[in-house]
């Protein structure tokens, strides 16, 4: 009950429009002052939370993403996907989902994926006869793959908070991410095959066209493959992979695409710093909040409550997923991770719930949050690109929202979908 009241108070404060980091820090500091009578420990708490080697991966992955965006490498990814799928029913939709999946493996950000791919794909889809709401929904939903297909900033933060292998978390997102991408692509085929709208199709690409398209985007395709492959093979850790990926992106943009100089590098670094600073400020605020709830023994009380109620693993997970779903309507994804994880992890470990499996379930639920009104960030991203009515964007999103909910249910029922690859690559139990 104490945690519920604290959570409601936190949501009420954030709904006033206060910045997330300030809300977390001020609310946590106020609770600490009320319960302990002083704020002496805050500087050590914040420094200790930010002084983590793994957090270095966030600005490096952000730099890699911004270099790829500024060099317009995503245009080649989209062109290659379109060349391969243009003869299929809904081929342009499949290409859009493919481009989202590929860019997700570069950017690690859902908003960046929706914004970058959407700017290229939405005008094309409408030109080929897709209803605008279909195009809006497809790109908004495809963009959510950015936080599931590695690298993923939310998974890095989850790994830092729970002391879980980030490499194993990244591997856990691969199969579920591909599964959801295939579901989205399948729905695009069903929509195009219904015959409700005349969607223009092109002839199958010749072998020469396919070779030319793949050759043009070869280095862009190799970047995520080399980063993930290096982690899979044990060549480097997640942080080292981020550094290698950022360096490779700079070299590809500068020497292969030749449209990226020192000015581009400077602006990319500034953008990466802004992104990282925002995340680190939220982490700092959440560290205060997490410290306070730990001092108030809320995680221990949660474990005791689970023991007293004799609640099972499945019932607990369903309750947690419903809580995350509701929070996702009002809070930003990073905030949800930082607020709930320190409280829930002790109870989950008591119930024998694998934290890597839970991280995938949490991330899929956060994908749902990204396209759920009223605060779905990808909805506002599509609005910014197209200036379309919000109601039309939301109507286009609804089928994909149901597909994500169905995917979450499947992943809950079959944990091995998430755990198979981490077990093969990292020997995870």
N, C-alpha and C positions, 0 to 999 in steps of 0.2 A: 504493500500500500504506500509506503514511504517513497519508493522509486516511482510509482505511478504519479503521485502528487508532484514530485520533482520534475518528471517528464512533462507533465501538463504545464507546469510553470515555465519550463524551458521553451516549449512550443509557443506559448502565449507571448513570451518575450521576443522570440524570433519573428513572429507574425507582425510585430510592430514595425518591421522593416530595418531593425538594427542589424549591422553586419554580423555574420555568423561568428567570426572569431571573437568579436567584442561581446556578443551575447553569451558565448560559452565561458569566456574569461570572467566577465562581470558576475554572471550568475553563480559560477563556481566559487569565485572569490567571496561573494556575499554569503554563500552557504558556509564557507570555511570560517569567515569572521564570526558568523552566528554560532557555529558549533564549537570552534576552537578558541576564539577570542583574539586571534592575531593572524597576520598574513606572511609571517617570516619565512615559510618554506617555499613560497611560490617561485622565487627565482631559481632555486635549485631544481624544482620539479620541471620547470620549463626547459632549463638548460639540459637536464638529463634526458628529456624526451627528444629534443632536437639533436642531441649529440650522439647520433646513431649512424653508423656507416651505411646501412641500407638506404637511408633517405637520400643519399647522393644519387641514387638511380633516378629519382624523380626529375631533377633539372636536366640530367643527361638525356633521358627519354624525351623530355619536352623539347630539348634542342634538336634532337634527331627529327622529331615531327615537324617543327617549324622550318627547318632547312628543306625538308621534302615538300612542304606546302609552298614555300617561297620560290622554290625552283620549278614549281608546276609539274612535278613528277606524277602527281595523281592523274593528270590528263592522259598520260600514256597508259596507266593502269586501267582506266575506264575504257579507253579505245581498244585495248587488247581484249578485255572482257566482252565488249560489244562484238568484236570480230569473231570471237569463238562461239557466241550464242545468238547471233542476229537472225538465224534461220528458224529458230525455235519459236513456238507460241509463247508470247511474253518474254521474248529473248532480251529485249531492252531492260525489262524489269530484272531478269536474271543477271544481266551484266551489271546493273546498279547494285544488286546485293553482293555480287562478286567483288566489285570495286570497294564497297563498304567493308567487306571482310578483309581484303588486302590492305586497305588503308588503316583499318583497325589494328592490323599487325605492325603498322608503322607508328601510328600516333598514340595509341593507348588512351584516347579521349573520345567519348561519344559525341560531344558537341562539335569537336573539330572534324570528326568523320562526317556528321550530318551536314555541317556547313560547307566543307570542301567538296564532297561528292555531290551534294545537293545543288550547288552552284553550277555544276557541269551537267548533271543528269536530269533535273526537273524540266528545264526548257526542252531538252531532247525528247523526253518521254511525252510531253504534251504535244510536241510537233508530230510525233508518230501516232497520235490518236488516243493516248491514254487519257482517261478522265483526270482532271487536275487533282481531285481528292485522292485517287489511287497513287499518283506520283508523290503527293505530299506524305501520305501514310507510309509508302514503301521506303522513302528516304529517311523519314523520322525513325522508323523501326530498324532499318538497316544500320543507322548510326549508333544504335544502342550496342551493337557488337563491339564497339570501341573499348568498352570496359570489361568485356569477357574474353575476347581473343587477345592473347598476350602480345606485347607488354601492356600491363594494366596498372594505372596509378592506384586505384582502390585496392587492388590485391597487394601492391607493395605496402600500403599503409596497414592492411590487415596483417600481413606478415610481420611488420614491425611491432604492432600492438600485441600479437599473440606469440611472437617468437617462433613463427612457422617458416619453413623454407620457402622463399619467394620463387625459386626455380620450380619447386613442386607445385606451388599455386598456379604458376604460369602454365605448366603442363596440364593441370587439371582443367583449365579453361579451354583447351584446344578442341577436344571432342564435343563438349556441349556447345561451343561456339559454332563449330561446323554443322552440328545437328540443327541448330536454330536457323542458321543461314540457309540450309537446305529446305527447311519448312517454309521460310519466307519466299524462297525461289519457287517452291512448289505451288504456293498460293498465287504467285504471279502467273504461273502457267494456267492454273484453274481459271483465274479472272480473264485471261486473254482467250482461253478456249471456250468461254461461255457464249461468245458471239454477241454480247450485249452492245459492244462498241467495236467499230472497225479499226483494228490496230494494224498499222502497216508493217509488213515483214519484208526482209531482204533475202536475196538468194544466199545459199550457203557459201561461206568464204572458201576460196581455193586454198590448196596447200601452200602456194606461194604467199598468199595474203596472210595466212596464219603464221608462217615462218617470219615474215617481215614484221608483223605486230609483236610477236614474242621477242624478236631480236631488239626491237625498239624499246621495249620495257624490261629487257633482261635484267639490268642492274637494279631497277626498282623492285623486281620480283625477288632478286637474290638477297636483298637487304634483310627482310624479316626472316627468310629461310636461314641465313647465316647466323643471325642473332639467336634464334630459337635452337638451331642445330648446335651452336656452340655450347649453349646451356645443357642441352640434351646429352651431348657427348662429354660433358664435364670439363670442357676446355676453359670456361670462365664462369664466374658467379653472375648473379643478376646485375649487380652493380658494374662489374667489368663488362658484361654484355651491353649495358647502356652506354658505356664509354666507347666500346668498339662500334656500336651502332651509330652513335653521333659522329664519330670520326669517319666512318664509311659513308654516311649521308653527305658530309661536307665534301669528301673526295669525289663522290659520284656527281653531286651537283656542280662542282667546280671544274672537273676534268672530263666528265662524260657529257653532261648537258651543256656545260660552258655558258650558263646564263646566271652564274652565281659568283659574285666577287666578295671582296672584303666588306663592302657596304651591306650586302645581303647577309653575310655572317654576323655583322654587328647588329642588324635589326632582328635577326633570328635569335641571337643571344639575349637581346633586350626582352623579346616576347617570352622566351623561355624563363627568364628571371621573373617576369611579372607573374606568369603561371605558377612557378614554384613558390614565390613569396606568398601568394594568396593561399596555397595549400599549407605552407609551413606556419603561417599565422593561424590558420584553423587548427592545425595540429597543436600549436602552443596553447590556444584557448581550450581545446579539448583535454590537454594534459592536466590543466587546472581542474576541470570538471571531473575527470577520471580520478584524480588524486583525492578529491573531496568525497566522492561516493565510496571510494575504498576506505577512507578514514571513518566514514559513517557505517562501514561494514555491510553495505547493501549487497555486494556480490556474495558474501557469506550468508546473508539472510535469504538470498535467492536460492542458494544451494539447500539451505535448511527447509525452505518452503517446498522445493521439489521433492526432498526426502519425505517430508511430512505428508504431502499429497499423494506420494507413490505414483507420480505421473510417469507414463511411459515415454520412450524416445520419440515415437511418431506423434503423440499428442502434444508433446513439448514443441517439436519442430513446427507443427501446424500452427500452434499459438504464436510462436515467434514470427513465422512468415506472415501471419495476419497483422501482427504488430508492425513489422517492417513495411508492409503494404500501406497501412494507414499513415505511418510516418512519411512514406514516400510521396504522399499527396501534398505535404506541407514543407518538408525539409530537403535540402540538397544532399546528394548521395554521400559525399565525404563526411558530412555532419552525422548522418545516420550511423555510419561505421564507427566513428569515434565516440559517439554517445552510447551506443548499445553494446558494442563488443566487450568492453571491460566488465560489464555487468553480467552478460550472458555466458561468456566462455567458461567460467568455473562450473556453472550448472551443466553445460553441455559436456564438459570433460567428465563430470560425475556420472552422467548418463551414458558415457561411452560413445558420444557422437564425434566422428572424425572432424577435426577443424578444417581440413582441406575440403572435404565434402560440403561442410557448412558454408565455407567461403564461396563455393560455386553457387549454392542455393541463394545465398545473400546477394551475390552479384547479379544473378538472373532477376531477383526481386527488385534490385536497384535499376535494372534495365526497364522493368515495368514502370518504376517510378519516373523514369525519364520521359515516358510518353503518357503519363497519367495526369489529367487536370487536377487541381488548378496550377501546379507549379512544375509541370513537366518541362525540363530545360530544352529537350529536342523540339517540343511544340513551338516554343518561342524562337528557336533557331530557324525553323521552317518559315515561321511568320516573318522573321527578319529578311530571309532570302526572297520571299515571294510577295509579301504584303497581302496574303490571302486572308479571307475571313477565318477567325479561329474556329468557328463551328464547322467549316468545311475541312479544315485540317484534322480536327478531332474525329469527324466521321470517317475520314480516310484511315485513321490510326486504329479504329476499333477492331478490325479483323486480326491485326498483328498483336494487339493487346491480348486477345483471346488465345492466340498461338503461343505467346510468351507464358501465359498462365498455364496452358496445357503442358508446355515444356518444363515448367517448374514442377508440376505434378509428376511428370515422367522421371525427372532427375531425383525427386524425393523417393520414388518407388524403386528406382534402380541406381543405387549409389555407385555401382561399378562403372557406369558411364563416365563419371567424374574421376574415379580413382584408378582406372586401369592404366592410363598413361603415366601418372606419377609413380605408380608401383613398378612399372617397367623401367622407367628412367632413373628414379631416385630410391627405389626400394621402400616406398612408404608403406606403413602397415595399414 
